[in-house]
Amino acid sequence: MAAITPETPTTQQKRVVVKRKASVLKELIALVIKIAVIIALFVVAFTFIYGFHMVRDPHMSPMVNDGDVLLFFRLSRDYDINDLLLLNFEGERQVRRVVAQEGDTVDITESGLIVNGSRIHEPMIFQDTWRLETAVQFPLTVGRGQVFVLGDARETAIDSRVYGPINTRDTLGTVITVIRRRGM
């Protein structure tokens, strides 16, 4: 009976094994670099371009409810009528609706919200717009670089009826998506 001797790998076979190990290592390093780049882009995008905010007040109901998560765009401060924007008031973030832009004259009378002499019909607002007893005097003209904002829950909202028109440079951005969290 002949003895079975293990064959020793040739030099060429050893080189193939070493090349395969090096190739797998290079691919693994490339994968790690790609993942790191994607994470870095995500962090940059959601630090400087977009942001998330969880709503903690009921003053925009029913459009935005307490507990909803908002995605907002930080780079644009060019607001249109009916845009939702995010702002800081006394250290608290608020979501409010733009109802008047620079140059517009705003008045709140017994018949409701008046902008540039016309009563504004707001089909998605289910409460009357009242004038509040504050230092804001009506009618008022919105200044350059400012907007006049109101909460959708008009009876309880703290908005431009309390603090007057806001400077657009002091806002945080335009709300672009509302994510409902209830039931998740």
N, C-alpha and C positions, 0 to 999 in steps of 0.2 A: 504494500500500500504506500502510495506516494504521500509525502508530507505536504500539507497545504501551508504555504508561506504567504503571509500578507504582502500584497504588492505595495511597494513604496511609491508615493506619488512622484510624478516627474516634476521637473522644474517648471515646465509649462503649465501643468495643472495647478501648481502652487500659485503661479502668477494670476491665473484666472480667478482663483478663490480670493486672493488679495484685491484684485480689481473689483470683484463683486461687492466685497465688504466696503471698499472705498466709495463705490457708486451708491450703495445704500446710505452710507453716512452723508454723502453730498446731498442726496435727495432729502434726507431728514433735516439737514441744516437749511436747505432751501425752503422746505415746508414751514419750519419754525420762523424763518425770516418773513415769509408771506403772511403768516398769522400775526406776527408782531406789527407789520405794516398796516394790516387791516384794523387791528385794535387801535393803533395810533391814529389812523384816519377817523375812526369812529369817535374817539375821544376829542379830537380837534373839532369835528363837525358838531358834536353835541356840547362843546364848551363855548365855541365862538360863533356858530352859525344857527344852530337850532337849540331848543331847550325844552324841558318837560316841567310841568307844574301841576300839582294836585290841588284842586279847588277845595277851599275850606270855608266858604261862605255861601249862603243861599241867595245872594242878591242878583243872580243872573238866571234864576229859574223862570221858565222851564227849559230854556235853550242849553244852559250849562248848570248842572246840579252839583251839590255838595258831594265830594268823593270822585268826581270825574277827573280824568287826567287830560291835560292839554299839551299839544305839541305846538310850539310857537317859533316863528322865524325872527331872529334877532336883528338882521341887517337892514330891514326896511323900516323907515319912519314916515313913509308917505301913505297916510291913512285915507281911506275913502269912507263915505257915509255908510253906516251899518257894519263896518269892520269891527271885530272884537279885538281888543288890545289888552295887553298885560301891563300893569303899572304898579308902582309902590306908593302907598299912602300910609304915612306914619309907621313905616317899617313892616307893613303888611301888604302882601301882593293881592291885587284885585284884578278881576276881569270886568271890563266895561265896554259898552257899545258906543261907537262914535256917532253922534247925532248932528254935529256941526263942525265945519272946518274954518280955517282962518278967513276972516273977512265976513263971515256969516253973523247975522244978528239973531240972538236967541231970546225968546221970551216964554215964560210959563204963566198962563192965565187960567181962568176957570174952565175955559174950553180945551185946555191941554197944552201941548208943546207947539210953539210957533217958531219957525225958522224963516227968516227973511220975509216976514209978513204972512206966511202961509201956514195953516194948521197942518201938522205932519200926521199922516195916517200910518200907524204902525200895526199891521195885522197880527203880528206875533207877540205883541205886548198886551197882556190881559188885565192890567191895572191902570188906573188913571195916573197921569203925571201931574203932581202937585208941586207948588212952590214951597220950599221949606223955610223956616225962620232962621236964616243964617246971615252972614255978612255979605253974601253975594247979592248984588242989586240987579234986577231985571228991568227992562231989557238990557242985554249986554252984547258987545261985539267981540267976537273971538279974535284975539291978536295974532300977529304974525308968528308962525311956527307953533301954533297951539291948536288944540281940538277941544270940543265940549263933549263930555261923555256922560252917559246915564246907565244905571243898572236896569235890567229887564224887570226886576221885582221893584217897581217904582215906589211902592208904599214904604219900603224899609231900606232901600239901597242908600249907601253913602257914596256920593258921586259928585259931579261938577256943580250940583245945586248946593253942596256943602263947601267944596274947596275951589270952585271956579274952574275956568279952562286950564288944561294942563299943557305944559311944554312937551312937544313930541320928542325932544332929545332926552327927556327924563323917563320915557316909557321903556319897557323891556322888549316889546315886539308885537307882531301880529299873530293872533291865534290862527293856525291853519288846520288843525284837526282836534276834534273832541272825542276822547275815548271813554265810553261809558264803563265804569268799574262795577256798577251794581250787579250783584249776582255772580261775580267772578270768583 
